[in-house]
C-alpha cells in the first residue's frame, strides 16, 4: 500500500505519550545513559507556530489520512528546527502532557490522532533535503514527503533512496518502520542506506536531549541508529533528521554516496476480469505469482531488476490487476518482463485486458497495457500521484499484513477466493495487495537492521476504504473474517514458520494485540520484530526510560 508506511508501501508516524514532568529545559544536559557522549548541543528555540482550538487551521491539523481517527488536542505545534522540537517535548514532559507526533499523516491506527492526545507535534515544516558535509551524507528532515525527497535527490545529484511510492508519505515514520518501495529488489530497503539519525529523547530525569546516532561500529549510540532501521515510529524519541549514505560508498561527492535509479523503467499494467475467474484459475494466478517470487527470493540474478504488485480485488471491482516495473537500462530488459509475464500467466487460460478500473488504492492505467518506457522520475511521480484514495477527505480505512516465505498453501488461497467473492460486501476498494520482496532485500542479514523479514519472498496487505460510517461494521467484519480465516490454522495471524514470516509494522494492526483475534500465543511484537524485540526493549530502557513516547503498540520497557 502506499505506504507504506509509510505504503505501494506505507505509512506510519513517530508518536509520543504522557510522562510525569518535573525538569526544566537544560540546554546541553546529558542523559545518564550510554549515549551521553553524543548529546547534541543545539541553539535556543525561536518562536514556534502554535494552533489551538478556534484557529481556522485547527480542524485541518487534528486528523490524518485515515478519517477513522481524530483528536482534540490543546494545541498543535509546528516545529521548524530541532531546538523547537526539543522545546515542545520538554514543555510536554514537564507538564505531564500526552504528546504525539505527525510526520506525514498516514498512520493506519490511532497512534497519532486519538482522544487522549493533548499536544500534537507537527513535523511537516521540517522538510529540507540537503547535503551535509559534516556527516558526508544526504540529510533528510523527518517531515519531508517521499516524492519531494525523490525530486530533490534526483534532480540535484542523480541519486535516490529505495523508499515508498505514495507521494504524501512522511519520511519520519516510513523510514523508522523499514520502508518498502518499487526499487526494493534492486536496491534493498530504505534503511539499508541509512547512515545516521538525530533523535530528541527524554531521560530518566525528565530532561529532553538531542542524540545523534550512526551506524559506525564505535558510535556509543549505535543501538539507537539500529532501532530506527525498522523498529517503528513512536518508540524511543522524535526523529528530526535522517542522514543517508550507502554502506561502502567512498569520497565526498553526494552523487556517489547513494544508489542511482535507472535512467528509464518499463511500466506495465494488465487485468483479468472476475467474470472469467473460476476458483481454479484464481488459484493458478496466485500460485504462479508465489512460485516466481519463491524461486527468485535470493539476490544476484537479472530478476533483481523487476518488482511487481498483484491486486487481488473483491469481485465487485470487476477485475484483478498486475502492475510491474523493470529497469529498462539493463540488458534484455524487455525479455525480463516478458519472461515474468509468461510465468505469471502460465496455464491461466484467461485473456489479459487493459487495466481500465482502479485497483485497491491505485488508479486505472489502461495506457500501460503495452509496456511503456519512461524516465524513472516521471514513473515515480506517476505511480505516486495517480492514487484516488490519497486525496479523498471522507475515507475511513482498515489494513492488515503478512509476509510469505514461499507460495501460499492451497488452504490460504481457498480462503482468499472465498472472501473476495463474498456477496455481503460490495466495495470495489476492498483488496489484497501482494507485493514483491526478496532480491537485494534478502541480501542483508535479518539482524543487521531492525527490519527482520529478510527471508520473505513477498508481502500481502489487506485493505479497504469506506466513507459512509454505516459501512464500518461490515467493512471491519469482512477484513477480520478474511484475515483470520486465512490464518485459522495458526491462531488467526501469520506466525513465523516455514510459510509465513509475521507482519509489517508500517501497516499497523491493533487486532494483533487482541486475544479475541490473535489466539496463536505469539505476541504482536514478535510478529512485527521477530527476535529483535528484546534488543528494541533495551534501546527503549536506555533512551526512553520513562516511557514518554508510547502508543497502543509501542515497544514496552523490559520488565526485569
N, C-alpha and C positions, 0 to 999 in steps of 0.2 A: 504494500500500500504506500501510499506516497511517503511515505513516510518515511514510516518510515519507514519519530520517529516517526524523524522523526522522520518509510514511508514504502515508486513502486517501492517500500521504504519507510520510514515513519518517524514518529512524532513523539516528542517527549520533552519535558522541561526539567530544569533544576528546580527543586522546591525546598521549602523550609518548614519550620514548626515553631511551637512556643517553647520558651525556656524561662525559668525564673531569673530575672536580671539582677543587677546589683553592682556592676562595674562601670566606671566612667570610661569614655573613649580615651585610650592612652596610645598616641601615635608611636609606632615602633615597638610597643611592648611585645615581648616574645612569649609564646606558649611554653609551658613546661612539658615539652614533648620532644621526640627525636628530630622534629622539623625546625627547632628554634634557630638553627644556624642559617636557615634560608628565609626567615621572616623578611618581608619586603618593606622597606621604608617608602612611604607614599606621601605626597603633599597633602595639605589640608583640603577638605572637600569644599567646593564652591556651592552656590545656591542650587538646590535640587528642584526640578519641576514636580509639583505635587498636585494631584487631582483628588478632590473629595466629593462626597455626595452633594448634589446641587450644581456641580460643574457640568456643563453641557457635554463634556467628553466622557463623563463617568461611565455611562452605560456601554460605551464602546470598549472600555478597558477592563470590565469585570466579567467578561466571557471570552472563551477561546473559540476554536473551530467547531468543537462538539457542543451543540446547544443544549445537551442534557445537563451540563454543569454550569452553574452560575454562582456568584458570590456577592457579598455586600460589605466590602471592607471599609474601614475607617478612611483609608487613603490608598492611592496608588502612587508610587514614587518612580519617576522615570529618570534613571541614572544615566550619566554620560561618561563617567570616569570611575576608575577603581576606587578612588578616595570616596566618591559619593556612595558607591555600593557598600563600602565598609561603614560609612556613617549611618546609612539606613539600617544595616544589620545591627550595628551597635545600639542604636536607639531602640530597636525592637527587642533585642536581648535584655537591655537594661529595664525596659518597661514590662517585660514578660508578655509581649505581643506575639500572636501567631503570624508568622511571615511565610509567604510563598513567593515563587519567582517565575515570571513568564519570560521565555526566550522567544519562541515563535508563535505559540498558541495552539499547537496540535496535539496536546496530550489527550489520549483516549479516555482516561479515567479522571477522577476529581482531584488529582494530586496538586493542582494549582488553584482551581476555582471550586470552592466549597463553602458551606455556611460558616465554618469555623475560622476562616482566614480573616485577619484584622488588617494586615498590611500586605499589599502586593508590590514586589519589586519588579518593575517592568524594564527589561534589558534591551528593548528594541531600538533605543537610540545609540547603543554601543554596537555599531555595525561596521566599523572600519576593517579594511583588509590592506595590509602594507608589509613591506619587507623590514624586518628588524635586524640590523647588522650586529647588535649585541648578542643575539641568540643565533645569528646566521640562519634564520628561518623565516618563513612567511607567517605573519601574525594575523589571526582572525579573531575579532571580538565576538563574544558569545551571543550577541543579539543579531548578528548577521544572518540573512536568509540564504538558503542554498544557492539559488540561481544567481544572486548578487556575488557570491563567492566565486562561482564559475566565471562570471563575466569579468570580474576584476583580475583573477589569477590568469585567465587565458589571454585576455586582451593585453595585459601588461607583460607577462613573462612566458606565455605559451605553455603553461603547466596547469595541472588540476589536482584535485583530490577525489578519490572514488566514493563520493557521498551519494545522497539520495536523489530522487527525481522531482518530487513536488516542490515547486519554486518557493512556497511560503514557509517551508520547514525551517525552524530556527536551529542554528548550529549548536547552541548550548546543550540541548537535550539529545539531539541527533548523534553528535559525536560521543557524548558521555555513555550512550547506550550501545555503542559499537556499530554505527550506521552502515547500512547496506545500500547499494546502488547498481546501476546497469553496467558499470565497469568493474564489478567485484571479481568476476572470474579472470579478468586480465590483470588487475592491479591490487586485489585484496580488499579488505575493509578500510574505511576511512581511518580507523585508529591504527592501522599498520604504518601510517605515515605521521603519526602524532609524536612530535619531539618533546613538547612541554605544555604545561598548563598553569595558569595563575588562578588561585582559589582563595576566597575570603572565608576563613573558618572562625569558629567560636570556641575558645578554650575553656578549661575547667573553671577558670575564674570569671568567666563571662566576657572576656575581652575579645573583640573581633580583630584578627590579624590577617595579613595577606601572605600567602605562601606561594612560592614558585617551585614547581616540581618538574623534573625532566627524566628522560629515560637513561641518562648517564649512570653507569654502574655505581659510581661513588656518590651519587646525589643522596643526601640524607632524607630527602622527601620522595625518593623514587617510588615507594609504595603508593603515595598519593597520586603520582602520574599513572601508575598501573591501574588504580581503582577507577580512573576516568577513561580507560580504554575498553569500556563495556560494563562497568559496574552500575550504570544507570544514574539518572539525574536525581538530585534532591537528597543525597545520602551523606555527604561529607562537608559541603560548603557550597558557595556560589562561585561558579566559574566566570571569570571576567574576560580571560584571553586564552586562546589556544595558539601554540606555535607548531607549524608543520615543516618537517624536513624528513625525507625518506631515509631509512637506515642505509648506510653505505654511501650516501651522497657526499661528494667532496667539493672543495672550492667554496667561493663566496658569491657566485653568480646565482641569483634566485631562479634563473631559467634552467639550472642544472640540479636543483635541490629537490624537486618533486617530479612525479611522472608527467610525461607529455601525453595527452589524449590523442587518439587517432585524428589525423587531419580530416578524414571523412569516414562516415559509417554508412552501412546499409541499414535501413529500417524497413521492416516488413510486417504487415498485419493481415490476418486472414480469419475466417469464421466458418463455423459449421452449424447449420440450422438444427434446432432442437426437434423440429418435426421429423427429421430423418435419423435422430439419435436414439437407437434402441439401447437397451441395457448392455448388450454385448458390445456394441460399437463404442459406447461411452467407456466401458472398461478397457477396450483396446487402446483408445486415445490416452487415457490416464496411465495405463501401463507403459505405453510407448514413451511418454514423457519421463516417467520414472526410470525406465530402463536406460535411456540415453544419459541421464544425469548420474545414475549409479555407475555406469561404465566410464563416464568422464569426470568422476569425482577428483581424481588426482591431477595435479598440475603438470605442465610440461608438454602439452600437445597443442596442435593448432586450434583445438576446440576451446582453449582458454579465451579465445578472441570472440566468443559468442555468449550472449546472455539472453534469456527468453522468459516470458511470463505467459502462463496458460490461465485464461479466465474461465473458470467453471461457474457459469452464471445459473441462477434459478431459471427454470424453463419459461417464466413469464417475460424474461428478457428476449426470448426468441432465438438466441444464438449462444454458442460457446466460442471464445476467441483466443487467438495466439498473437502476441507481439514479440518480435525478435530483433535484436541489434547485433551487428557483426562489424568488426574493424575492417573497413573496406580497403585499407592500405596494405594488408598482409597478402602474401602470395596466395592465389587461388581463393580469394575471399568469397567469390560467388559460389564456388564449389563447397566451401564450408557450410554456407547457408543452404544450398540445395541438398547436400547430404543430410543435414539436420532435418529439414522439412520432409525428406524422404523417410527418415527414421520415425518421425512423429506420426506420419500418415500411413505407415506400413500396415496393410491388412484392414484399414479403416473402412473403405468402401463407402465413403460419404464425400460428395463433391465439395471442394472448398469454394467459398464465396468471399467477396469483399466485406470488410468489417464495417457495415453500414449502420450499426447501432452502438450505443455506449456499452462498455464492458465494465461492470462494477463501478469504479470511480474514474475511469478514463473515457474520453470521448470517442465517437465513431472515427475511423481512419480509413475510409474507402479508397483514398488516394494512394495508400500504401499496399494495395492488392498486388501490384508488381513491386518488387523491392526497389526502393528509391535511395539513390546515393546522394548524401548531403553533407555539408561541413558539420563537424562534431558539435560546435556550439549552437548552431541552428537546430540540430537534432535535440540537444539537451533542452533548449528553450521550448521547442515544440512539444516534447513529451511532458515537460514540467508544467506547462501552462494550459494545455488542452485537457483540462480536468474539471468537469462541470460541478463536482461536489465542493471544490475549494472555495468558491465564492458565493455559495448559497447560504444566506444567513438564517435559514429556517431549519436546516438539517440537524437531526439528532442521529446518533450512531452508536454501534457497539462492534467490538472486534475480539478475535481470538487467534492464536497462532500455534504452530507446531513445526519443528524441524524433523525431516525424514532423512535417515541414513541410507535408505535404499527404497526401491519401488514399493508403493503401497500394497499391503496384502489385500487379497480379494475381499475379505470381510470389511475392510475400510472402504474400498471402492463401492461395495454394495450399499453402504450407509450414505456415501456421497450421492449416489444415484437416487436413493430413496428420498432424501431430504431436498435435493434440488428439483425433484418432480412433485413435491407435495402440492396439494390444491388448496390448503388452508391459508397459504400465504401467496399474495400477488404483489411482488415487489421486484421490478427489474434491476434494482441496485444490489439485491442480495446475491452474494457470490463468494467463491473461494479463489483467491489469487495464489497460484502455485508458481514460485519463482526460483530461478537458477541460483545455486550456491556452488561450492566446490571451486576447482581451478586454483587460482592463487590464494583464495581464502583457505584452502586446505593445506597450503604450503607453510603456514605458520602454526607453531605448536599450540595446543589448546590452552596451556597455562602461560604462554608468552604475554598475552593480554587478558583482560577480564572478560573478553568475548569468547566463550569456551566452545561454541558449537562448530568447531572447525572440521569435524568429520561428517557434517550433514551434506547431503547431495542436493537437496532443495528444501524450500520453506513454503509452508501453506499458511495463508492468512484469511480467516473468515471475516466477513464484514457485511453490513447493510446499513442503509440510511432511511430515515422516515422524517416527515415534517408535521404529521398530524399526531399530537400527543396521544390520541386514542389508539394509535397503531403500536404504541410501545409494548403492550403486553404480548401481542402475537409476534412482534419482532424479536423480543428477548426470548420468548419461548422457542421460536424456530432456531435461533442460533445456538441456544443452550442444548436443546434436544439433538441438534445436528452434531455439535462438537462432542458432547458426552456419549452420543451413540457411536460415533467413530471409534472412540477410545474406551468403550464399555469394558473391554477385557482387561484394561489396565487402570481401572478406577476412575474413568472419565477424563483422564488427562494424558498427554504424550510423555510418559515416563522415559527415563534414559535406559534404553535397551538396544538390541541389535537392529530394531526397526526405526524407532523414534528417538529424539535427542533433546526433548524439552521444548521450551517456549522462548519467545523473543521479548526482552524487557522493553524495547521501544514500542511494542504493541501490548501495553499493559492490560491485564485482565484480572479484575478483583475476584472473579469467581474461583481463581486458582487458590485463593486463601480460604475459601468457604468449604467446610466439610460436607455441606449439602451437595456440592458439585464436584469436589475432589475427594474421592474416597480411596485414593491409591495408597495413602500413608506417606507419600512423597511430598514434602512441603513445597510451597510456591517458590521459595528462594532457590531450591535445588533445581527446579525446572528452568529458572532464568540463568543461574550462575553455576550450576553443577558443583563440582568440588571446590570451586573458588570462593564459595560463600564464607567459609571460616576466615580466609585471608581478608576479605572485604570487612568482616566484623572487626578484625584487628586494626584496620585502617580507620574504621569508624571510632574505635576507642581512642586512637591516637589523635585524631583531628576533630572529632565532634563528641567529646566525652559527655556532654550534657544532652545529647540527642536533640539539639536545637533544630537541626534540619531533618525533618521527618514528614512522612505522608503515609497513606494507608498500606503501601507495600515497600516502605523504605528498609534499608539494611538495619538490623537491630543490633544494639550493643551486646557484646558477649555476656553471658550470664555468670561466667566464672572467671 
